[in-house]
Amino acid sequence: MIKAFLTFLLFISLLNAQEGIEYDYELDIYYSNVSMFLDLDSDRNITNGNSMSEREIYSQLFYKTLQPNIFLIEASVHPMNIAGTYFRNNHEYDYKNTTVSNFNMVKALTAGFEEPYSITFFLGRMMVFSKNNGERVGKNRAYVGYMFTVGDKSIKDNQEHNDIWGNFEFKLKGTREKKNRDLDWSFRIGGRIHSNSDFVDTVYFGARRSSIDYKKSVWSLFYNSSFTTMFAFRGDNFKMTEAEIVGGKFIPTSYDGLSLGLEIGYLYTSDFKYEGELKDDGINNHQAIIRPNLKYKF
């Protein structure tokens, strides 16, 4: 799937002769991606939100939700998820040995991500954060709009299953990197459908926000912290299938642009999330989440 996506990117680039197209990438042990941005504004008048507050950014984007100026295509992979499935498939004995009192360390490190990779198509409104001095914008962008994501594998308990799935979302997200502070946010509502009937179709909503401030105390409740929440329900009867709550702290280091992070949380999975063989295989209703990470400004 990723190979086909990269071929598609090349095809689009040749058609447009590089005009109005930008590329970007993000490296992360949980979510890495490469993206292509197609500018839909003939005047290429992308709003610069560098002087706006976080509240002003949200209101500006929502106000112009129905005035799309960008089409984005993204290929993403989840390295930790891929490592977890590889470890279980090739070292089943060692995998079982990581379980102590029903707590499996591999599942704790990978819980909350249900696919190894995906391709996303996004249509919406974008603004950038730039000092207008010719610096690379990179990840300094914010979006609001409509997103369709597709994949052909789903994961349960670190085991892949054939499943062509699709996500439909309305999403507000952004990344803002300053010299001494980094801010990431994501708010979404949507639904997921599956071709594999053992996976239940769901509707969901979620939010994520993280803040790293290289001048603030690591013990600050608001700065150098993150939170993630997600709640999902069956599409046919709206019974809860999943609930995720995660909080974390980041520790800025003396090395410029590098911070270490650790997130700890809880994932509840109800008996309504799976059907058929996957349900018969057993469902862990309560799962701890541990996500070590590091962030670095490239």
DRENKE-664243 format. One record per residue (C-alpha): x, y, z; residue in one letter. Coordinates in steps of 0.02 Angstrom, whole numbers, padded with zeros to 5 digits, always signed. Each point is the difference from the previous one (the first is absolute). Last residue first. Example, Ala and Ser with C-alpha at 12.3 -4.5 7.8 and 13.67 -1.06 7.14 Angstrom:
+00684-00053+00357s
-00069-00172+00033a
***
This chain:
+00746+00947+00647f
-00080+00041+00166k
+00008-00153+00110y
-00132-00093+00097k
+00026-00155+00104l
-00121-00136+00051n
-00049-00124+00134p
-00182-00056-00014r
-00072-00110+00138i
-00184-00047-00008i
-00087-00115+00124a
-00139-00112-00066q
-00168-00046+00074h
-00133-00096-00096n
+00121-00127-00070n
-00108-00088-00129i
+00006-00185-00040g
+00027-00106-00155d
-00189-00026-00008d
-00020+00186-00034k
+00128-00007-00140l
-00079-00157-00070e
-00172+00077-00019g
-00027+00180+00057e
+00107+00138+00074y
-00023+00166+00090k
-00158-00045+00099f
+00090-00090+00143d
+00072+00168+00052s
+00178+00063-00019t
+00063+00123+00132y
+00170+00078-00030l
+00094+00084+00142y
+00144+00121+00001g
+00183+00040+00019i
+00100+00115-00113e
+00189+00022+00013l
+00099+00132-00091g
+00178+00053-00035l
+00038+00168-00079s
+00127+00054-00131l
-00002+00170-00085g
+00167+00062+00070d
+00090-00132+00104y
-00022+00056+00180s
-00152-00111+00008t
-00186+00041+00003p
-00095-00127+00106i
-00173-00042-00065f
-00144-00063+00107k
-00148-00108-00041g
-00185-00035+00016g
-00105-00132-00087v
-00186-00040+00004i
-00073-00126-00123e
-00178-00065-00009a
-00060-00140-00114e
-00154-00093-00059t
-00139+00104+00077m
-00174-00050-00055k
-00061+00111-00141f
-00124-00131-00068n
+00052-00023-00182d
+00157+00107-00013g
+00080-00071+00155r
+00078+00134+00109f
+00174+00077+00020a
+00075+00119+00128f
+00172+00079-00015m
+00104+00107+00117t
+00181+00056-00010t
+00096+00114+00117f
+00172+00078-00007s
+00121+00091+00114s
+00150+00115-00005n
-00110+00149+00048y
-00169-00009+00085f
+00038-00097+00159l
+00175+00072+00018s
+00120-00127+00074w
+00118+00010-00150v
+00025+00182+00045s
-00016+00123-00143k
+00136+00066-00116k
+00003-00141-00129y
-00189-00002-00013d
-00078-00158-00071i
-00189-00008-00020s
-00108-00146-00052s
-00183-00008-00048r
-00107-00146-00057r
-00187-00018-00023a
-00119-00138-00050g
-00169-00043-00071f
-00066-00166-00061y
-00121-00094-00111v
+00025-00187-00023t
-00013-00147-00120d
+00037-00163+00094v
+00150-00106-00050f
-00045-00184-00023d
-00096+00053-00156s
+00162+00031-00095n
-00042+00133-00130s
+00009+00133+00135h
-00076+00173+00026i
+00067+00139+00110r
-00089+00158+00056g
+00038+00181+00037g
+00037+00138+00124i
+00169+00082+00022r
+00101+00123+00104f
+00190+00006-00020s
+00129+00112+00082w
+00188+00022+00001d
+00100+00141+00081l
+00188+00024+00006d
+00085+00138+00102r
+00171+00083+00015n
+00045+00042-00179k
-00177-00023-00062k
-00082-00153-00075e
-00187-00001-00034r
-00084-00161-00052t
-00182-00013-00050g
-00161-00097-00002k
-00187+00024-00026l
-00088-00152-00071k
-00163-00058-00076f
+00026-00184-00029e
-00042-00147-00112f
+00105-00155+00034n
+00009-00150-00118g
+00042-00182+00023w
+00058-00145-00108i
+00030-00137+00126d
+00125-00143-00005n
+00052-00028+00179h
+00163+00046+00087e
+00041-00064+00174q
+00067+00112+00139n
-00155-00026+00109d
-00117+00056-00140k
+00068+00085-00155i
-00086+00053-00161s
+00069-00015-00176k
-00055+00069-00169d
+00005+00187+00031g
-00102+00157-00039v
-00014+00177+00067t
-00126+00131-00057f
+00012+00175+00073m
-00108+00153+00002y
+00055+00170+00058g
+00100+00107+00121v
+00186+00021-00010y
+00147+00082+00089a
+00180+00012-00060r
+00176+00015+00068n
+00053-00177-00050k
+00126+00064-00128g
-00016+00187-00028v
+00179+00018-00061r
+00067+00173+00037e
-00012+00134-00135g
-00010+00143+00122n
-00189+00009+00009n
-00001-00053+00183k
-00106-00151-00044s
-00147-00092+00076f
-00110-00073-00136v
-00188-00005-00029m
-00101-00140-00077m
-00182-00024-00048r
-00068-00166-00058g
+00011-00156-00105l
+00098-00148+00070f
+00044-00169-00075f
+00088-00124+00114t
+00094-00163-00033i
+00029-00126+00139s
+00128-00104+00095y
+00015-00131+00138p
-00180+00019+00061e
-00087-00002+00169e
+00100+00122+00104f
-00064+00021+00178g
+00111-00130+00082a
+00179-00015-00065t
+00110+00019+00155l
-00127-00079+00118a
-00025-00145-00121k
+00187-00034+00000v
+00006+00012+00191m
-00138-00128+00029n
-00088+00022+00167f
-00111-00151+00042n
+00098-00028+00162s
+00167+00011-00092v
+00003-00020-00189t
+00167+00031-00088t
+00027-00188+00001n
-00144-00021-00123k
+00095+00103-00128y
+00158-00100+00031d
-00092-00160-00045y
-00085+00080-00151e
+00163+00064-00073h
-00029+00015-00187n
-00184+00050-00013n
-00001+00088+00169r
+00156+00102-00035f
-00054+00045-00177y
-00170+00057+00064t
+00082+00112+00131g
+00130+00069-00120a
-00136+00049-00124i
-00097+00084+00139n
+00154+00093+00059m
+00038+00059-00177p
-00175+00069-00037h
+00006+00047-00184v
-00074+00147-00095s
-00031+00049-00181a
-00077+00171-00022e
-00096+00092-00135i
-00054+00179+00033l
-00116+00113-00097f
+00008+00183+00051i
-00100+00161-00015n
-00170-00057+00060p
-00132+00136+00032q
-00135-00094+00095l
+00100-00003+00161t
+00036+00187-00010k
-00071+00053+00168y
+00063-00161+00079f
+00179+00042-00051l
-00007+00179+00063q
-00082-00052+00164s
+00130-00134+00038y
+00148+00113-00042i
-00071+00142+00103e
-00009-00113+00154r
+00180-00056-00022e
+00054+00182-00011s
+00042+00075-00168m
+00164+00087-00049s
+00068-00148-00100n
-00167-00037-00080g
+00056+00028-00180n
-00151-00026-00112t
+00037-00087-00166i
-00024+00115-00150n
+00056-00112-00140r
-00101+00109-00121d
-00069-00154-00088s
-00042-00075+00170d
-00008-00189-00017l
+00180-00029+00059d
+00040-00185-00007l
+00093-00063+00155f
+00094-00167-00003m
+00036-00093+00161s
+00124-00127+00070v
-00040-00082+00165n
+00060-00069+00166s
-00117-00040+00145y
+00052-00098+00155y
+00190+00005-00010i
-00008+00175-00075d
+00072+00074-00158l
-00102+00130-00095e
+00009+00043-00184y
-00039+00144-00117d
-00032+00031-00184y
-00067+00153-00089e
-00094+00019-00165i
-00063+00159-00083g
+00102-00030-00157e
+00107-00158+00008q
-00037-00038-00183a
-00183-00028+00045n
-00020-00160-00098l
+00174-00058+00049l
-00036+00027+00184s
-00165-00093-00011i
+00087-00152-00076f
+00140+00003+00128l
-00124+00006+00143l
-00096-00145-00076f
+00159-00104-00009t
+00030+00041+00184l
-00176-00060+00040f
+00020-00162-00094a
+00160-00035+00097k
-00090+00038+00164i
-00139-00123-00044m
***
